[in-house]
């Protein structure tokens, strides 16, 4: 699953000291808070925040569930709004994603789960009031679309990745945009992934690494039941056209279950691996590390990290828990175990965020050789004080956060969206619906990393 499909867990605030002695962290300072609009709160669905040059764009579903875009200049408290002719139902898959091409035209896609392509583009640069529905990008393989993802290459080229088909029987399609002609074309002559009518790939990424490669990881899935995920796989590319294995061997397209050299860990179906917890990170030597979870030999759910070492994958068990999370069925589910990517602290050691229903949330300081925790600090909503607590008194309300897709991740002050909803309900309607919540833009200081998938803020120690 790509980076914009979120698990929507309850807010987890995690912190890690640079040494083996830990202490409570100060609450990140709120540099700015700005109301945007009242939004739908009956169930969680992904919003989008994109800072681009002197402007900020927010894609969301308003209090009437209508797809809406708001735009402002960062030095302005005034928003310009545009409501689009789309309305979200009860499906938490139907997130919104926004991108801007080299000429300043704004692109938007979303509200899609096995349905016709939903795509809008402005007719004037940066002007959201000129959004126009584009019925087709190419005109084929656009009637059962899911998981839209815009990818901006280093040269500014805009790509669009999405699934055509359904869970267990879908392919990933990759399009390229011609900004001058304002037209799309297939980047590849074939799908990027093809399950041959028997399975489909659930990719995470691509993630641009310090080695100049885009890295992508995925599991194969047999049908709509999430218990059928199996075979953790990996590939890399520099141009999204020419792909290779971790050993550097060329991969022919499409990538299928029969492609040689792609398997990282042959986890079987019902082996405790889920498609939205396969995370790409790197160590101090720029070696790619894939974080995921599966059952150990005793049947307990454990976090594992697979590292590419001299062209071969080495598997490391990181956690040592006595808890089994078995999941099954379709629809969006709430994770009982989750893990973030391995990342480097400012001090140079690898760290990894985690969440566990029984053992709570925190960040591990890892031994770089063994990828075992050598220190840990439990986190909690108290790090953000009242921001972590719902303002609504409606039973079951939870806080949602979304990081900035366009902001600088190394900045000491970063922008985030905050709103409140009821939890995931596996796509089912609810009879009792809370009042709309306020969507706000926050600028927080002393927050260096944010993992929107885990809804986990990490403080400025790394």
Secondary structure, 3 states (H helix, E strand, C coil): CCCCCCCCCCCEEECCCCCCCCCCCCCCCEEEEEEEEEECCCCCCCCEEEEECCEEEEEEEECCCEEEEEEEECCCCCCEEEEEEEECCCCCCCCEEEEECCCCCEEEEECCEEECCCEEEECCCCCHHHEEECCCCCCCCCCCEEEEEEEECCCCCEEEEEEEEECCEEEEEEEEEECCCCEEEECCCCCCEECCCCCEEEEEEEEECCCCCEEEEEEEECCCCHHHEEEEEEEEECCCCCEECCCCCEECCCECCCCCCCEEECCCCCCCCCCCCEEEEECCCCCEEEEEEEECCCCCEEEEEEEEECCEEEEEECCCCCCCCCCCCCCCCCCCEEEEEEEECCCCCEEEEEEECCCEEEEEEECCCCCCEEEEEECCHHHHHHHHCCCCCCCCCEEEEEEECCCCCCCCEEEEEEEEECCCCCCCCCCCCCCCEEEEEEEEECEEEEECCCCEEEECCC
